[in-house]
Amino acid sequence: MSHRLCVQRLAHAADLPLPRYETAGAAGMDLVAANPADAPIVLQPMQRILVPTGLVFQLQTGFEAQVRPRSGLAFKHGVTVLNAPGTIDADYRGEVQVLLVNLGSEPFTISRGMRIAQMVIAPVTVVEPIEVGQVDETGRAAGGFGSTGLG
Ligand SMILES: O=c1ccn([C@H]2C[C@H](O)[C@@H](COP(=O)(O)OP(=O)(O)OP(=O)(O)O)O2)c(=O)[nH]1
């Protein structure tokens, strides 16, 4: 079943495509960079930057958008989403921005219209925290952080 996603394109993204699924079975829609055509962004190694998308979303209540890396950029250039998955809240009405970091060894140039990340829409489970005196015991207890071995 498909849901509607209301998208407002800001003036600086008027000529850029709306997010879309590239294939019928794709989970994510690509997000493109909306920096000015005459101002490509050069991301130096280990540098991070917020890249504008020129898009404002009105997600349906009960959903979030997750901003995730594109594996090709990560593999070929070491460029990834620093806060992956970035969370776009249903009540956020600002411009969606993508926090990219260059973990590669070469400068990476982001030009207008470049597909820089992908966005997955996901349902949000809302819970009500209830304080208890003590949580139920399990055989695992506090085991974690490699307690079952690292191999
Ligand atoms: O990659 C991202 C992550 C967040 N946002 C926007 C949408 C999101 O709803 C809002 C707040 O994000 P988050 O909750 O991660 O930020 P915070 O650091 O907790 O700040 P705040 O105090 O504003 O919630 O910023 C983006 O545009 N891109």
The ligand as a Tripos MOL2 file, in Angstrom:
@<TRIPOS>MOLECULE
LIG
   28    29     1     0     0
SMALL
NO_CHARGES

@<TRIPOS>ATOM
      1 O1         19.8430   14.3130    9.0020 O.2       1 LIG1
      2 C1         18.9790   15.0820    9.4500 C.ar      1 LIG1
      3 C2         18.5140   15.0020   10.7700 C.ar      1 LIG1
      4 C3         17.5630   15.8960   11.2000 C.ar      1 LIG1
      5 N1         17.0730   16.8500   10.3560 N.ar      1 LIG1
      6 C4         16.0030   17.7520   10.7980 C.3       1 LIG1
      7 C5         14.6650   17.0230   10.8150 C.3       1 LIG1
      8 C6         14.4770   16.6360   12.2350 C.3       1 LIG1
      9 O2         13.1120   16.5050   12.5620 O.3       1 LIG1
     10 C7         15.1740   17.7930   12.9400 C.3       1 LIG1
     11 C8         15.6850   17.4500   14.2980 C.3       1 LIG1
     12 O3         16.5540   16.3570   14.1930 O.3       1 LIG1
     13 P1         17.1350   15.6580   15.4910 P.3       1 LIG1
     14 O4         16.0270   15.3260   16.4260 O.co2     1 LIG1
     15 O5         18.0370   14.5540   15.0460 O.co2     1 LIG1
     16 O6         18.0260   16.8250   16.0480 O.3       1 LIG1
     17 P2         18.4970   17.1980   17.4940 P.3       1 LIG1
     18 O7         19.9470   17.3650   17.4330 O.co2     1 LIG1
     19 O8         17.9410   16.2510   18.5150 O.co2     1 LIG1
     20 O9         17.8690   18.6440   17.6260 O.3       1 LIG1
     21 P3         16.4550   19.1360   18.1160 P.3       1 LIG1
     22 O10        16.7260   19.5930   19.5060 O.co2     1 LIG1
     23 O11        16.1250   20.2510   17.1770 O.co2     1 LIG1
     24 O12        15.4860   17.9910   18.0330 O.co2     1 LIG1
     25 O13        16.2600   18.1770   12.1080 O.3       1 LIG1
     26 C9         17.5150   16.9280    9.0500 C.ar      1 LIG1
     27 O14        17.0910   17.7650    8.2690 O.2       1 LIG1
     28 N2         18.4710   16.0580    8.6390 N.ar      1 LIG1
@<TRIPOS>BOND
     1     1     2 2
     2     2     3 ar
     3     2    28 ar
     4     3     4 ar
     5     4     5 ar
     6     5     6 1
     7     5    26 ar
     8     6     7 1
     9     6    25 1
    10     7     8 1
    11     8     9 1
    12     8    10 1
    13    10    11 1
    14    10    25 1
    15    11    12 1
    16    12    13 1
    17    13    14 2
    18    13    15 1
    19    13    16 1
    20    16    17 1
    21    17    18 2
    22    17    19 1
    23    17    20 1
    24    20    21 1
    25    21    22 2
    26    21    23 1
    27    21    24 1
    28    26    27 2
    29    26    28 ar
@<TRIPOS>SUBSTRUCTURE
     1 LIG1         1 GROUP 0 **** ****
